[in-house]
Amino acid sequence: MNGPGMRRIVKIVHESSCNRVVETGKQMTITIKSAGSRDEKDWTAYVARHPGAHLAHCWAWKDIFENVFGHSSHFLIARQNVSPEPQVIVGVLPLFHVRSFLFGSALIAVPYLNGGGVLADDGEVRRMLVEAAGSLGLKLGVKYVEFRERERLLLGVSSLFERSHKVVMLLPLMNDSQKMLMSFPSKFRNKIRRPEKSGFHVEEFSGGSEDLSAVETFYTVFSRHMRDLGTPVYPKSLFVSVARAFGERCRILLAWHEGKPTSCGLTIGYKDKVEIPWASSLMKYNQFRPNTLLYWHAIKRACEDGYAVFDFGRSSPDSGTFEFKRQWGCEPAPLYWYYAGGEANVPDVNPNNPKFSALVQCWMRLPVPLANAIGPWITRSLP
């Protein structure tokens, strides 16, 4: 990033609540500011070519989370200028200001998703973006700033502390779905096929379709499952917005039995990976394991579409969902959540927290229409 003989003399100038300029020696300037609509094209191109980019870095989430949850966004973008050359992007950080009536406000990169931390060309720019986020957090008066990383942040920033209580499960894919199926042990292949013998089948819909009735059916299953878990549900508009934003890269899968939906999943493809951030199955059908058939169809489609990796999303080690994902041949990889602002200010929003056990039990007893009416209001405060 530095040319021969270039020496960084750091001087910080605050231009506004969101802007910061760092001047360096030999006419080199790095500017960190809040990106606007005119930066979308450059942001998207930078994320597309960065090897560490995750689905959560996509610009589309800016509009989705602003419109669905009302969270204001602060997409920090670092540009380098070495005169007389034009400016180039050297780092980005997508932040959302989550105002929670339950836990206080926070800056999060990125809420609701399994990634979205700092992307940068080198460690120094990464550190600058982290410090800029901290300064922005102080101006906004948040309790903490959260960075959701897929790899460790080795910045030497003493004010950050790390949590690694979740793992991500990744499955390498083959370009031939039949070979992929045959790569599983025969006993597990039987598990995949068994629901079909019991009358289950899976239908698939593209997010690019003008008819989004599949989202309605998806939400019928998803919201009931969330109520049964005792967890507030996201608003239906989230899934409508995701389907419209990602179009053909978004797939909605529905498992059916005797004309009734039993399981659902939503996948999004980005670069060489397909991720399934949301999936559910009605408990009354658990004995038939229709979710296994549904996941196989999602994996099969990812193989046929030429993706290299299927991302099952995050899990708590040794949980039921963890064991379900591991049976596909995945191995866990740690996720790293970093926080600035003091460990005491970071809430434990884990639904398994004993503090929430009574609330969970009460929520499980709510009528589904009531849970669907109240849940979206609460999830704005549960990143």
C-alpha positions in Angstrom: 0.0 0.0 0.0 2.9 2.4 0.7 5.4 3.1 -2.1 9.1 3.2 -1.5 10.2 5.9 0.9 6.6 6.7 2.0 6.4 7.4 5.7 3.1 7.7 7.5 2.8 10.7 9.7 -0.7 10.4 11.2 -2.7 13.5 11.8 -6.5 13.3 12.5 -8.9 15.9 11.4 -12.6 15.6 12.2 -14.7 17.1 9.3 -18.1 16.1 10.7 -19.7 13.5 12.9 -19.0 10.8 10.4 -15.9 12.0 8.6 -12.2 11.5 9.4 -9.1 12.4 7.4 -5.8 10.8 8.0 -2.9 12.6 6.3 0.3 10.7 5.6 3.7 11.6 4.3 4.7 12.2 0.6 1.3 13.5 -0.6 -0.6 10.3 0.5 -4.1 10.8 2.0 -6.5 8.3 3.4 -10.0 9.6 3.9 -12.6 7.7 6.0 -16.1 8.9 5.6 -19.7 7.7 5.6 -20.6 6.4 2.2 -23.6 7.9 0.2 -25.6 6.6 -2.7 -22.9 7.8 -5.1 -20.5 5.4 -3.5 -22.6 2.3 -4.1 -21.0 1.2 -7.3 -17.5 1.6 -6.0 -18.4 -0.1 -2.7 -19.9 -3.1 -4.6 -16.9 -3.4 -6.8 -14.5 -3.4 -3.9 -16.5 -6.0 -1.9 -16.7 -8.2 -5.0 -13.0 -8.4 -5.4 -12.0 -8.6 -1.8 -11.2 -12.3 -0.8 -12.6 -11.8 2.7 -15.9 -10.4 1.7 -19.1 -12.0 3.1 -22.7 -11.7 2.0 -23.3 -9.3 4.8 -21.0 -6.7 3.1 -23.4 -6.3 0.2 -24.8 -2.8 -0.2 -28.4 -4.2 -0.5 -28.6 -4.6 3.3 -28.3 -0.8 3.7 -31.8 -0.3 2.3 -33.2 -3.5 3.6 -32.4 -2.9 7.3 -33.2 0.9 7.1 -36.6 0.2 5.6 -37.6 -2.9 7.5 -36.2 -2.2 11.0 -35.6 1.5 10.9 -31.9 1.2 11.7 -29.9 4.1 10.4 -26.8 3.0 8.5 -23.2 4.4 8.6 -21.3 2.6 5.8 -17.7 3.8 6.4 -15.5 3.8 3.3 -11.7 4.4 3.3 -10.2 6.0 0.2 -6.5 6.5 -0.5 -5.2 9.2 -2.7 -1.5 9.4 -3.8 -1.3 12.6 -5.9 -1.6 12.8 -8.9 -3.3 9.3 -9.0 -7.0 9.1 -8.6 -8.5 7.9 -5.3 -9.0 4.2 -4.7 -11.0 2.3 -2.0 -8.8 0.5 0.5 -11.4 -0.5 3.1 -15.1 -0.6 4.0 -17.1 -1.2 7.2 -20.9 -1.5 7.1 -22.4 -0.3 10.4 -26.0 0.0 11.6 -27.2 2.0 14.6 -29.5 -0.3 16.5 -31.6 1.5 19.0 -32.9 -1.1 21.5 -35.4 -0.3 24.2 -34.2 -3.6 25.8 -30.5 -3.3 25.7 -29.6 0.3 24.8 -28.2 1.5 21.5 -25.3 -0.1 19.6 -23.3 0.2 16.3 -23.2 -3.3 14.8 -21.4 -4.6 11.7 -23.8 -6.3 10.7 -26.9 -7.1 12.8 -29.0 -10.3 12.0 -26.3 -11.8 9.8 -23.2 -14.0 10.3 -20.5 -11.6 9.2 -20.0 -8.1 7.9 -17.0 -6.8 9.9 -14.0 -4.8 8.6 -12.7 -5.3 5.0 -9.4 -3.6 4.3 -6.3 -3.9 2.2 -4.0 -4.1 5.2 -3.9 -4.1 9.0 -3.3 -0.4 9.3 -6.4 0.6 7.3 -8.3 -2.1 9.3 -7.2 -0.4 12.5 -8.2 3.0 11.2 -11.7 1.8 10.4 -12.1 0.2 13.8 -11.0 3.4 15.5 -13.3 5.5 13.2 -16.2 3.2 14.2 -15.3 3.8 17.9 -15.2 7.5 17.4 -18.6 7.4 15.7 -20.0 5.3 18.5 -18.9 7.9 21.0 -20.6 10.7 19.0 -23.8 8.7 18.8 -23.7 7.8 22.4 -24.0 4.0 21.9 -23.2 1.5 24.7 -20.9 -0.6 22.5 -19.7 -1.2 18.9 -19.8 -4.8 17.6 -17.8 -6.3 14.7 -18.9 -9.7 13.4 -15.7 -11.2 11.9 -14.9 -14.5 10.2 -11.3 -14.3 11.2 -9.4 -13.0 14.2 -8.7 -9.2 14.3 -5.0 -8.9 15.1 -4.9 -5.2 15.6 -3.3 -4.7 18.9 -6.2 -2.5 20.0 -6.5 -3.0 23.7 -10.0 -1.6 23.9 -11.5 -4.5 21.9 -12.5 -7.7 23.5 -13.4 -11.0 21.8 -16.2 -13.5 22.0 -16.1 -16.8 20.1 -19.2 -18.6 21.3 -20.6 -19.5 17.9 -19.3 -21.5 15.0 -20.1 -21.6 11.3 -20.6 -24.8 9.4 -19.3 -24.9 5.8 -19.8 -27.8 3.3 -17.5 -28.0 0.2 -19.6 -28.7 -2.9 -19.2 -30.7 -6.1 -20.2 -29.5 -9.5 -22.3 -32.7 -10.0 -25.2 -33.0 -7.6 -25.5 -36.8 -8.1 -21.9 -37.3 -7.1 -22.5 -35.0 -4.2 -25.4 -37.2 -3.0 -23.3 -40.4 -3.4 -20.5 -38.8 -1.3 -22.7 -39.1 1.8 -22.7 -42.4 3.7 -25.5 -44.8 2.6 -27.3 -44.5 5.9 -27.5 -40.8 5.6 -28.7 -41.0 2.0 -31.5 -43.1 3.3 -32.4 -40.3 5.7 -32.5 -37.8 2.8 -34.8 -40.1 0.8 -37.1 -41.2 3.6 -39.4 -38.2 3.7 -40.2 -38.7 0.0 -41.3 -42.2 0.7 -43.7 -40.7 3.3 -45.3 -38.4 0.8 -43.2 -35.2 1.2 -41.9 -33.2 -1.7 -40.0 -29.9 -2.1 -40.8 -27.0 -4.3 -38.4 -24.2 -5.2 -39.0 -20.6 -6.1 -36.8 -17.8 -7.3 -36.6 -14.5 -5.5 -36.7 -12.8 -8.9 -40.2 -14.0 -9.5 -42.9 -11.3 -9.6 -45.2 -13.6 -7.7 -44.0 -13.6 -4.1 -46.7 -15.9 -2.8 -43.9 -18.3 -1.8 -42.8 -15.8 0.7 -46.2 -15.9 2.3 -46.0 -19.6 2.6 -42.5 -19.4 3.9 -43.6 -17.0 6.6 -46.5 -19.2 7.6 -44.1 -22.0 8.5 -41.3 -19.7 9.8 -43.4 -17.6 12.1 -45.2 -20.6 13.7 -41.8 -22.3 14.3 -40.4 -19.2 15.9 -43.5 -19.0 18.2 -43.0 -22.7 19.1 -39.4 -21.9 20.1 -40.5 -19.0 22.2 -38.7 -16.5 20.0 -40.1 -13.3 18.5 -40.3 -13.4 14.7 -38.9 -11.0 12.2 -41.4 -9.0 10.1 -42.6 -10.6 6.9 -41.3 -7.5 5.0 -37.7 -8.6 5.7 -38.1 -11.7 3.5 -40.0 -9.8 0.8 -37.2 -7.2 0.7 -34.5 -9.9 0.6 -36.2 -11.7 -2.2 -36.6 -8.5 -4.2 -33.1 -7.3 -3.5 -31.2 -10.5 -4.4 -33.5 -11.7 -7.2 -32.2 -14.8 -8.9 -29.5 -15.3 -6.3 -32.3 -15.9 -3.7 -34.1 -19.2 -3.5 -37.2 -20.0 -1.4 -37.7 -23.7 -0.7 -40.9 -25.2 0.7 -41.5 -28.8 1.8 -45.1 -30.1 1.5 -47.1 -33.0 2.7 -50.7 -33.6 1.6 -51.0 -30.0 0.4 -49.7 -28.5 3.6 -46.3 -26.7 4.0 -44.1 -28.4 6.6 -40.6 -26.8 6.2 -39.1 -23.8 4.6 -35.7 -22.3 3.8 -34.3 -19.2 2.1 -30.9 -19.2 0.5 -28.8 -16.4 -0.9 -25.9 -16.9 -3.3 -22.9 -14.6 -3.2 -19.5 -15.1 -4.9 -18.7 -18.8 -4.6 -21.0 -19.5 -1.6 -24.6 -20.1 -0.9 -25.8 -19.4 2.6 -29.1 -20.4 4.2 -29.6 -17.7 6.9 -33.2 -18.7 7.7 -34.9 -22.1 7.8 -37.7 -23.7 9.9 -39.7 -26.9 10.2 -42.9 -27.5 12.0 -42.4 -29.6 15.1 -45.4 -31.9 14.4 -43.6 -33.3 11.3 -40.2 -33.7 13.0 -40.5 -37.5 13.1 -40.4 -37.5 9.2 -37.4 -35.2 9.0 -38.7 -33.1 6.1 -36.0 -30.5 6.8 -33.4 -33.0 5.8 -35.0 -33.4 2.4 -35.4 -29.6 2.1 -31.7 -29.0 2.9 -30.7 -31.6 0.3 -32.7 -29.7 -2.3 -30.9 -26.5 -1.3 -27.5 -28.2 -1.6 -28.5 -29.8 -4.9 -29.5 -26.5 -6.4 -26.2 -24.9 -5.1 -24.2 -27.6 -6.9 -26.2 -27.2 -10.1 -25.7 -23.4 -10.0 -21.9 -23.9 -9.8 -21.3 -22.7 -6.2 -18.3 -24.1 -4.3 -19.4 -23.9 -0.7 -22.7 -24.3 1.1 -22.9 -22.2 4.3 -25.2 -23.7 6.9 -25.0 -20.6 9.1 -24.0 -20.2 12.7 -24.7 -22.5 15.6 -23.9 -23.0 19.2 -21.4 -25.9 19.6 -23.1 -29.2 20.6 -26.6 -27.8 20.1 -29.3 -29.7 18.2 -28.8 -27.5 15.1 -25.1 -28.0 15.3 -25.5 -31.8 15.2 -27.9 -31.6 12.3 -25.4 -29.6 10.3 -22.5 -31.8 11.2 -24.1 -34.9 9.8 -23.7 -33.4 6.3 -19.9 -33.7 6.7 -19.3 -30.1 7.9 -16.6 -29.2 10.3 -17.1 -26.2 12.6 -15.0 -23.0 12.1 -15.1 -20.4 14.9 -16.7 -17.0 14.4 -15.2 -14.0 16.2 -17.4 -11.2 17.5 -15.4 -8.1 18.7 -16.7 -5.4 20.9 -15.6 -1.9 21.8 -17.1 0.0 24.7 -16.5 -2.2 27.7 -17.5 -5.8 28.3 -20.1 -4.9 31.0 -22.1 -2.9 28.4 -22.6 -5.9 26.0 -25.8 -7.7 26.7 -26.3 -11.5 26.6 -29.2 -11.9 24.2 -28.9 -15.7 24.0 -32.4 -17.1 24.3 -30.9 -19.9 26.5 -30.0 -17.2 29.1 -31.8 -18.2 32.3 -33.0 -14.6 32.6 -35.3 -15.1 29.6 -36.6 -18.6 30.4 -39.9 -17.3 31.8 -40.4 -15.0 28.9 -39.7 -17.8 26.4 -42.3 -20.1 28.1 -44.9 -17.3 28.0 -44.2 -16.6 24.3 -44.6 -20.2 23.4 -48.2 -20.0 24.6 -49.2 -17.0 22.6 -51.6 -17.4 19.7 -49.6 -17.2 16.4 -51.4 -14.1 15.1 -50.6 -12.3 18.3 -47.0 -13.4 18.3 -46.7 -12.3 14.7 -48.2 -8.9 15.6 -45.9 -8.2 18.5 -42.7 -10.1 17.4 -41.6 -7.7 14.6 -41.7 -4.8 17.1 -39.4 -6.7 19.5 -37.0 -8.0 16.9 -36.0 -4.4 16.1 -34.2 -4.5 19.5 -32.7 -8.0 19.1 -29.8 -7.9 16.6 
